[in-house]
Amino acid sequence: MTDNPQNNHLGLILAIFSLICSLIVIFIVFPWIINNISEQQTSSCESFKNKIISVTPIYSVKDDTAVEGSFFLGCGRIDTYMTYLFYTGDDTNGFQRQTIDATNVYVYRDSETPQMIKKRVMRMKAIDTMTQTKVCLPIDIIELHVPKNTLIQDV
């Protein structure tokens, strides 16, 4: 029995066709579906209500820079990052000094009595940098509400 050359070409053509179809699905159809899902989630994500986790009175708020680093045999690095320093507590139980990293901290100069509010909010967040895929995820934030002109930040 001899192989029919047309059958060999037909198999090759089917393999190339299935490869092209797979590439179209991976690079065109799939990203289009993901973008449509992200767009639909954006509108529904904004409709979720924020959940207040805690409200804490604060005193003596100050913005500051924290320093951390690591060294080994004369080589290393020093990093700085923005922090907020404040005190919580009262005269009865004492005051506790707290420092929080400035990541996800929002400062509002709108309150006569300073307070720290911890919230859980729903925000669109990128989960894949290559395809820029975003999903609606809960994010913990901290709001510092202080009187006007009590906390000066460099802008």
Secondary structure, 3 states (H helix, E strand, C coil): CCCCHHHHHHHHHHHHHHHHHHHHHHHHHHHHHHHHHHHHHHHHHHCCCCEEEEEEECEEEEEEEEEEEEEECCEEEEEEEEEEEEEEEECCCEEEEEEEECCCEEEECCCCCCEEEEEEEEEEEEEECCCCEEEEEEEEEEEEECCCCCCCCCC
